[in-house]
Amino acid sequence: MRVLGIETSCDETGVALFDTEQGLAADALHSQIAMHAEYGGVVPELASRDHTRRLLPLIQRVLDDAGMRRQDLDAIAYTAGPGLVGALMVGASTAHGMARALGIPVLGVHHMEGHLLAPMLEDDPPDFPFVALLVSGGHTQLVEVTGIGRYRLLGESVDDAAGEAFDKAAKMLGLDYPGGPAVARLAETGSPGRLRFPRPMTDRPGLDFSFSGLKTHTLTTIRQFEAEGTLDDQARADVARAFEDAVVDTLVIKCRRALDATGLTRLVVAGGVSANQRLRERLAHEAGKRDARVYYPRGRFCTDNGAMIAYAGAQRLRAGQRDEPGKMQAVPRWPLETLGEP
């Protein structure tokens, strides 16, 4: 089955073609980061308009790269949520229009299921069961995964997600959007241990996260430096390092608890924050102490992309799932645990 995947949930337009026998045939991505950077974050209306401009040319590019025509497609998968509703509608309407014209099935896919399954596109994918840490945009979740559609939520953020906290900390430090890579770059020159920020919700049992207090602590520290007239480049770098260390430590501690609670030895980490090098180093160290293994998508599939949607859609389409004719899905809020098996 040759499945076209379309991702338009936020600020990346992603398209890919996945063949269930031969694997990933082609993929392309257009990022809107430069457009949104001057506003310090994603502007939903601008995101939707840019998806509209970019999507059809990207689809044609992927087909050309794969050496295929539209008539060679067997099905189309698109991100149905969660995400920005206007952006989701661009992908949903395009997918349904193409599927109707071609007479092929179409299916709306859960964005976070796409991230969760993205490591399956690698040469050495994880076997079920595993624990997944999903750290993408507004989501920070720990999930026990025993099969496709068999998900048990172990813990999630009760307020700000890790990615949101990075963006807000970056803004406090006068850094560009997106915040995660900017904070990580600045933290490289920070002095380890000069400042120690709290590790939220690690002093009590449980697997939930909270990063709003860490955000407040970061702002308070910056204002204290400003009041003392000592907020120079080194102080900013030290704040970035302390912030990054706090987020990374918190994620690692919760992952360790999740592996202990489930008795599993495989951990999947996916979503934009999974590209953070310090997080990867700490998780590798933790895994080495317990004979566990950590799996990631390749670098360009850590952020939003069409390949993960094509793959996730293909698994469900093969099992017979599809949207009803003419019934597009665009679901801004969609709990992952409500998904069933294919």
Backbone torsions as a table, in degrees:
resi	resn	phi	psi	omega
1	MET	NA	126.8	178.1
2	ARG	-100.9	114.6	-172.4
3	VAL	-116.3	127.0	173.5
4	LEU	-87.7	127.1	179.1
5	GLY	-108.2	135.9	-178.3
6	ILE	-126.9	125.7	179.3
7	GLU	-122.3	118.6	178.6
8	THR	-142.6	37.0	-171.6
9	SER	-77.2	-23.8	-175.5
10	CYS	-146.1	-103.8	-172.4
11	ASP	-118.7	20.4	171.7
12	GLU	-130.2	133.8	173.3
13	THR	-98.7	112.8	-176.9
14	GLY	-121.0	138.7	178.3
15	VAL	-138.0	141.0	177.7
16	ALA	-152.3	160.3	175.9
17	LEU	-123.1	119.3	-179.1
18	PHE	-115.7	129.5	177.5
19	ASP	-106.5	123.5	-174.8
20	THR	-66.5	-15.7	177.3
21	GLU	-99.9	-35.2	-173.7
22	GLN	-108.7	-6.7	178.3
23	GLY	89.9	-156.5	-176.3
24	LEU	-71.5	120.5	-176.9
25	ALA	-90.6	-37.7	-178.8
26	ALA	-168.4	154.4	174.8
27	ASP	-154.1	155.8	178.8
28	ALA	-149.7	151.8	-176.8
29	LEU	-144.4	138.3	169.3
30	HIS	-120.5	123.1	179.1
31	SER	-96.2	140.2	178.9
32	GLN	-97.3	11.8	-173.9
33	ILE	-53.5	-46.9	-177.2
34	ALA	-60.8	-37.9	-178.7
35	MET	-67.5	-39.5	-176.3
36	HIS	-86.1	-16.5	-173.2
37	ALA	-58.0	-37.6	-177.3
38	GLU	-68.4	-17.1	178.2
39	TYR	-97.7	-7.3	179.6
40	GLY	76.6	13.4	-180.0
41	GLY	170.8	176.5	-174.9
42	VAL	-76.6	129.4	173.5
43	VAL	-99.6	109.7	-171.4
44	PRO	-54.4	-43.7	-177.9
45	GLU	-64.2	-41.9	177.6
46	LEU	-64.8	-38.1	178.8
47	ALA	-61.2	-46.7	-179.2
48	SER	-61.8	-44.5	-179.4
49	ARG	-63.6	-38.2	-179.5
50	ASP	-70.5	-39.0	174.3
51	HIS	-56.6	-42.0	-179.4
52	THR	-60.9	-41.1	179.7
53	ARG	-70.3	-37.4	-168.7
54	ARG	-91.3	-26.1	-165.0
55	LEU	-64.1	-52.4	-176.8
56	LEU	-63.0	-43.5	175.3
57	PRO	-61.0	-35.7	178.2
58	LEU	-67.3	-40.0	177.4
59	ILE	-59.4	-45.8	179.9
60	GLN	-64.1	-37.8	178.9
61	ARG	-63.1	-42.5	179.8
62	VAL	-65.7	-43.1	178.0
63	LEU	-61.6	-42.6	179.2
64	ASP	-63.6	-44.1	-179.9
65	ASP	-62.8	-32.9	179.9
66	ALA	-85.9	-6.6	-178.3
67	GLY	68.8	36.2	-177.5
68	MET	-127.2	164.0	173.8
69	ARG	-109.1	167.1	177.6
70	ARG	-59.7	-34.2	-178.5
71	GLN	-67.1	-14.0	178.8
72	ASP	-83.6	-9.6	-178.7
73	LEU	-73.6	143.3	176.6
74	ASP	-102.0	-22.5	-178.6
75	ALA	-167.3	165.0	177.8
76	ILE	-130.2	134.7	174.5
77	ALA	-118.9	142.2	-179.8
78	TYR	-139.9	156.3	176.4
79	THR	-74.4	119.2	-179.8
80	ALA	-98.6	-11.0	180.0
81	GLY	153.4	172.7	-11.1
82	PRO	-72.8	164.4	-179.1
83	GLY	162.9	-167.9	177.2
84	LEU	-76.7	125.4	-169.5
85	VAL	-62.2	-39.3	178.7
86	GLY	-64.2	-42.7	178.5
87	ALA	-64.8	-42.1	177.8
88	LEU	-60.3	-39.2	-178.3
89	MET	-63.6	-32.6	178.6
90	VAL	-61.6	-49.3	179.7
91	GLY	-67.2	-40.8	-178.2
92	ALA	-64.6	-44.9	-177.7
93	SER	-69.2	-37.8	177.6
94	THR	-65.3	-45.1	-179.8
95	ALA	-62.4	-45.3	-179.1
96	HIS	-67.8	-38.3	178.5
97	GLY	-63.4	-45.3	178.8
98	MET	-64.8	-43.2	-178.3
99	ALA	-64.2	-38.5	178.9
100	ARG	-65.9	-43.0	-179.6
101	ALA	-65.7	-35.1	-176.9
102	LEU	-90.7	-11.9	-179.3
103	GLY	69.5	38.4	-179.1
104	ILE	-124.6	160.5	-179.4
105	PRO	-71.3	156.7	179.3
106	VAL	-138.5	146.6	-177.0
107	LEU	-144.8	133.4	172.4
108	GLY	-81.1	132.7	-174.3
109	VAL	-114.1	145.9	175.9
110	HIS	-75.6	125.8	-176.6
111	HIS	-57.0	-43.2	-176.9
112	MET	-73.7	-28.5	172.6
113	GLU	-65.0	-35.9	175.2
114	GLY	-59.5	-48.9	177.7
115	HIS	-60.1	-44.2	-177.1
116	LEU	-59.7	-36.6	-176.7
117	LEU	-94.3	-2.7	-177.2
118	ALA	-55.7	-37.7	178.3
119	PRO	-63.5	-14.9	177.5
120	MET	-67.9	-14.1	178.5
121	LEU	-81.2	-7.9	-177.0
122	GLU	-84.6	166.6	-177.5
123	ASP	-66.3	-28.7	-178.4
124	ASP	-125.6	74.5	-174.5
125	PRO	-75.3	159.8	177.8
126	PRO	-74.5	150.9	170.9
127	ASP	-89.7	155.0	170.4
128	PHE	-77.2	149.0	-1.9
129	PRO	-88.5	164.2	174.9
130	PHE	-155.6	165.9	170.8
131	VAL	-97.2	136.6	178.0
132	ALA	-115.8	130.3	169.1
133	LEU	-102.4	113.5	-179.2
134	LEU	-104.9	116.0	-177.3
135	VAL	-129.2	80.7	-175.1
136	SER	-132.1	118.3	174.7
137	GLY	53.3	-117.8	-177.7
138	GLY	-85.9	14.4	-177.2
139	HIS	-122.9	132.3	166.1
140	THR	-135.3	111.8	-172.7
141	GLN	-141.3	147.2	167.8
142	LEU	-112.3	128.2	-173.6
143	VAL	-133.3	133.6	170.7
144	GLU	-87.8	125.3	-173.6
145	VAL	-118.3	115.7	179.0
146	THR	-109.1	-2.0	177.7
147	GLY	170.1	171.8	178.8
148	ILE	-65.4	122.9	-177.7
149	GLY	83.6	-0.7	179.6
150	ARG	-110.3	86.8	-171.9
151	TYR	-123.0	134.0	174.5
152	ARG	-122.1	117.3	-179.9
153	LEU	-70.8	123.2	179.1
154	LEU	-96.1	-35.0	-179.8
155	GLY	-172.2	157.1	179.2
156	GLU	-155.6	169.9	179.4
157	SER	-71.9	135.4	179.0
158	VAL	-91.1	-6.1	177.2
159	ASP	-148.2	-115.0	179.3
160	ASP	-67.6	141.1	172.0
161	ALA	-83.5	167.5	-178.0
162	ALA	-61.5	-43.1	179.9
163	GLY	-63.2	-40.5	177.0
164	GLU	-63.8	-40.5	-180.0
165	ALA	-63.3	-40.5	176.9
166	PHE	-60.7	-44.9	-179.6
167	ASP	-61.9	-41.5	-178.1
168	LYS	-72.1	-37.5	176.6
169	ALA	-64.4	-39.1	178.3
170	ALA	-61.0	-42.1	-179.8
171	LYS	-64.1	-40.7	177.6
172	MET	-61.2	-32.8	-177.3
173	LEU	-90.2	3.5	178.9
174	GLY	73.8	27.1	-178.6
175	LEU	-96.6	164.3	-177.9
176	ASP	-78.2	162.9	171.4
177	TYR	-87.5	141.7	-0.8
178	PRO	-79.0	150.8	-169.2
179	GLY	-75.7	-33.3	-175.0
180	GLY	-55.0	-58.1	179.4
181	PRO	-63.0	-35.4	-178.5
182	ALA	-66.5	-44.8	178.4
183	VAL	-64.2	-41.9	-178.8
184	ALA	-62.6	-40.3	178.3
185	ARG	-64.4	-44.2	179.8
186	LEU	-66.3	-36.6	-177.8
187	ALA	-64.0	-23.2	179.8
188	GLU	-59.1	-29.5	-179.2
189	THR	-99.5	4.9	178.9
190	GLY	-78.7	157.0	179.7
191	SER	-89.6	114.3	-179.8
192	PRO	-60.4	130.1	174.6
193	GLY	87.3	-9.7	178.9
194	ARG	-62.9	-40.8	176.0
195	LEU	-121.8	144.0	174.6
196	ARG	-126.6	117.5	179.3
197	PHE	-94.8	155.9	-179.6
198	PRO	-65.1	150.4	173.1
199	ARG	-101.3	96.9	-169.0
200	PRO	-62.0	134.9	172.9
201	MET	61.0	24.3	174.9
202	THR	-98.8	-4.7	-179.7
203	ASP	-94.6	14.3	-179.9
204	ARG	-145.3	160.6	178.7
205	PRO	-66.2	162.7	174.6
206	GLY	115.5	167.3	-174.7
207	LEU	-120.9	10.9	176.2
208	ASP	-79.4	161.6	-179.4
209	PHE	-119.6	157.3	171.8
210	SER	-152.7	124.4	-178.6
211	PHE	-120.8	1.3	-179.4
212	SER	-69.2	-37.2	178.3
213	GLY	-66.1	-36.7	177.0
214	LEU	-65.0	-38.8	175.9
215	LYS	-60.3	-44.3	179.6
216	THR	-64.9	-40.6	179.0
217	HIS	-63.2	-38.6	178.8
218	THR	-63.0	-45.9	179.7
219	LEU	-62.8	-42.2	179.3
220	THR	-61.6	-41.4	179.9
221	THR	-64.8	-43.2	179.5
222	ILE	-62.7	-43.1	179.8
223	ARG	-65.3	-33.3	177.8
224	GLN	-66.6	-43.3	175.6
225	PHE	-60.6	-41.7	179.5
226	GLU	-63.1	-42.9	-178.9
227	ALA	-63.7	-31.4	-179.8
228	GLU	-87.1	-7.3	-178.1
229	GLY	72.0	26.3	-175.7
230	THR	-118.4	17.4	-179.9
231	LEU	-83.1	74.3	176.3
232	ASP	-95.4	-173.8	-176.8
233	ASP	-61.1	-37.6	-179.4
234	GLN	-68.9	-39.1	178.2
235	ALA	-63.3	-41.5	177.8
236	ARG	-62.9	-41.1	178.4
237	ALA	-65.6	-37.6	179.3
238	ASP	-67.2	-38.2	176.2
239	VAL	-63.6	-44.9	179.4
240	ALA	-59.8	-42.8	-179.8
241	ARG	-65.6	-43.7	179.9
242	ALA	-64.2	-39.5	178.6
243	PHE	-65.0	-49.4	-178.9
244	GLU	-60.7	-43.6	179.2
245	ASP	-59.5	-39.9	-178.9
246	ALA	-65.8	-44.3	178.8
247	VAL	-64.3	-47.2	-178.4
248	VAL	-62.2	-47.3	179.2
249	ASP	-58.4	-42.8	-179.4
250	THR	-61.9	-46.2	179.6
251	LEU	-62.9	-42.1	-178.9
252	VAL	-65.9	-44.5	179.4
253	ILE	-59.7	-43.7	-179.3
254	LYS	-68.9	-36.6	176.5
255	CYS	-63.4	-42.0	178.4
256	ARG	-60.4	-44.2	179.1
257	ARG	-63.5	-39.6	-179.0
258	ALA	-65.1	-41.8	177.4
259	LEU	-64.6	-40.4	177.5
260	ASP	-63.6	-42.8	-175.7
261	ALA	-68.1	-33.9	-177.0
262	THR	-95.7	-18.2	-176.4
263	GLY	75.1	14.8	-177.8
264	LEU	-92.5	161.2	-177.6
265	THR	-124.0	6.6	177.4
266	ARG	-116.8	130.7	180.0
267	LEU	-125.8	124.4	173.4
268	VAL	-101.2	132.4	177.2
269	VAL	-123.2	122.0	-174.8
270	ALA	-143.6	160.3	-174.9
271	GLY	105.6	167.5	-172.5
272	GLY	-55.8	-40.4	-177.5
273	VAL	-68.2	-19.0	179.7
274	SER	-64.8	-15.1	177.5
275	ALA	-79.1	-9.6	-178.2
276	ASN	-63.3	122.1	-173.8
277	GLN	-66.9	-38.4	-179.4
278	ARG	-66.4	-36.9	176.5
279	LEU	-63.1	-43.2	-179.7
280	ARG	-63.8	-40.6	179.1
281	GLU	-63.9	-43.7	-179.0
282	ARG	-67.3	-40.3	179.4
283	LEU	-68.6	-36.1	177.2
284	ALA	-63.2	-41.6	177.8
285	HIS	-63.3	-44.2	-179.5
286	GLU	-64.9	-42.5	180.0
287	ALA	-63.5	-37.9	-179.6
288	GLY	-63.6	-26.6	-178.9
289	LYS	-79.0	-15.8	-173.4
290	ARG	-128.2	15.8	179.9
291	ASP	56.4	41.8	177.5
292	ALA	-111.1	172.8	179.7
293	ARG	-137.2	142.0	-179.8
294	VAL	-111.4	134.8	-179.0
295	TYR	-117.6	139.6	177.9
296	TYR	-132.0	156.8	165.0
297	PRO	-73.4	160.8	173.0
298	ARG	-60.4	161.1	-171.3
299	GLY	-51.2	-46.1	-175.8
300	ARG	-75.5	-8.9	176.5
301	PHE	-103.0	7.3	173.4
302	CYS	-71.3	-40.8	177.1
303	THR	-85.2	178.9	-177.3
304	ASP	-59.7	140.9	-177.9
305	ASN	-160.8	161.5	-179.4
306	GLY	-79.2	-25.2	-176.6
307	ALA	-61.8	-43.2	-178.3
308	MET	-66.5	-32.4	179.1
309	ILE	-73.5	-40.1	177.2
310	ALA	-62.2	-43.3	-179.3
311	TYR	-65.9	-51.5	-178.7
312	ALA	-60.8	-41.8	178.5
313	GLY	-62.9	-39.8	-178.4
314	ALA	-61.1	-38.8	-179.0
315	GLN	-63.9	-38.8	-179.1
316	ARG	-81.1	-36.5	178.0
317	LEU	-64.4	-38.2	177.9
318	ARG	-62.0	-29.4	179.7
319	ALA	-85.3	1.3	176.2
320	GLY	99.9	0.4	177.8
321	GLN	-73.4	144.9	175.0
322	ARG	-166.5	159.7	173.7
323	ASP	-72.7	149.7	171.6
324	GLU	-68.3	145.9	-178.0
325	PRO	-54.3	128.7	176.7
326	GLY	78.6	0.6	-177.6
327	LYS	-107.3	88.0	177.9
328	MET	-73.1	151.4	177.0
329	GLN	-116.6	130.8	172.6
330	ALA	-144.6	99.8	-169.7
331	VAL	-118.4	99.8	-176.9
332	PRO	-59.9	-38.7	177.7
333	ARG	-121.5	125.5	-172.0
334	TRP	-152.7	98.1	-178.6
335	PRO	-61.0	131.5	-177.6
336	LEU	-60.8	-36.8	-174.8
337	GLU	-69.7	-9.3	177.1
338	THR	-81.6	-8.8	177.8
339	LEU	-71.0	142.0	174.8
340	GLY	-103.6	179.4	176.5
341	GLU	-69.8	155.0	178.1
342	PRO	-61.5	NA	NA
